[in-house]
Amino acid sequence: MSLVNLELENFKKFSNLSLDLSQPITLIYGENSSGKTSAIRALLSLMQTFSIQNKHHMLNAHGEYVDIGFYKDYIKDHNTKNRLGIAFTSDDFDTLHAKRTRSRKILTTHKLCYDYDADSSQSRLSSFTETVTHSKLSELIPKIHSSYGIEDFTDTVEAFKFSRLKTRSYFNYSVHPLAYLAIYQAWDRYSKNIDNIIQRRPKTVHLQQKFAIQATQQSSYDESENIGRHIFRRSMDQIDRLFSSLYYLGPLRMTPFRSYKISTQTSSVGINGENTPIALSRLHSMAQKDKSAKKLSKQKFENFTSWFEMIFPGRSVSAEPNEDVVRLKINNSERSDSIADVGFGFSQVLPILVQAAAMDPGETLIIEQPELHLHPRAQVAFANFLTAASRQGIKFIIETHSEHILKGLQLNISNTTSKAKGHKEDLNLSCDSLKIYYFHKDDSHDLMKLNQWGEIEGGWPSGFFDESYHISSKIVRNKIKGMSASRGQTKPRSPEDKK
């Protein structure tokens, strides 16, 4: 399962914004204050809304990943009368929980709409909808009850919907007939009450902490209520799986220390890379203990060492545990130094490499400004790492200003040989594996398309890495102007001067 699309309505400066995140690598560029970071902020707010630490169903604006303020701070035009909409689409097999008949994925979109809650100055959930792509869903449910006209539905099916009346505290909860039928087929059973269940009116429910359903009044326990709860709970499990597959690293990773206290065993390096030594030590320990047939843990650690040397040739890194602390060492053929005594670029890129190596195929790493403190040559090498990691199934969403990272990826697209010169890894990259967005200050954005040689079709958009060209042109013009002025100030020599 992975995130494939994000849509925003009335978030920050955008009335509507849709980002295709289905490809292995998504790069987000833009001018300052162009809104390029807004999509990342919205995604982070969703991650903390559905995290196990959060107990409420309003949008979690203040959390472990991001603080986007109060409703008036993140709603468009700061107008609290505007309604906020956030939709995210994932690909998965078992959306309506029917039996799998083929190994094909279907798309599921969850949309949350919020309005303003004056009591808290924050958001209040107004509706929550799950929509499924029906054309692919039909493959999972070969036996459709034609009496309900399901074959006449459009390409998408609204599996369920919670909607709250503005003046009420409870929600109407409705379930699509196809969702009921999918459950019955998955359970290998058929109910005599299916007709009554499908034709029943929407239920009224309360959404308690963490999106838990509670009936608005005491009633006898019936089969439709059982199925409704099952459908919703399975959907929430799917959302939990999705957001547990997303990892985030902020724009400035933590300054390196000489030692790190071991507080817990984790495969997450943390938002600022604070757990990098512990995660690296665990990665190494798991590789040494790996006796499985597939050697997945061993392969993960080998990936890390390969990627590190890719960016820092001739160097390696080691995590040395000593009682309750871990020390990071940067090694070369001559010496070994504490990470606190070497270039700052090591500590900035190391958390990225460790996190990517610890992840499983299909999981997504969100990074802001990975190029910080990296030499241009290392930034190009970082593009090689992105290519190699994406071929291992790791997905990336990257907000960056780096021209060199893009140039490195373009170079790998143009590389038609199986392996780039000087590298063991296959660094060939398909042009379809990369999405590039460029945001402008006027709230618009461009989606740039690359051809098979890595060239941007239609040319680079205005403002996209053209500053160096403009400066070079100005330098040449200033040089010509200065030389012309210098020649004009030189007076012809008089006959007397020639003597």
Beta strands, then each sheet from edge to edge (+ up, - down):
strand 1: 2-11
strand 2: 14-20
strand 3: 25-30
strand 4: 84-92
strand 5: 106-117
strand 6: 122-133
strand 7: 156-164
strand 8: 171-175
strand 9: 203-208
strand 10: 212-215
strand 11: 246-249
strand 12: 260-261
strand 13: 316-322
strand 14: 325-331
strand 15: 336-338
strand 16: 364-368
strand 17: 395-399
strand 18: 434-439
strand 19: 445-448
sheet 1: 2+ 1- 4+ 5- 6+ 7- 8+ 9- 10+
sheet 2: 11+ 16+ 17+ 3+ 18+ 19-
sheet 3: 12+ 14- 13+
sheet 4: 12+ 14- 15+
end
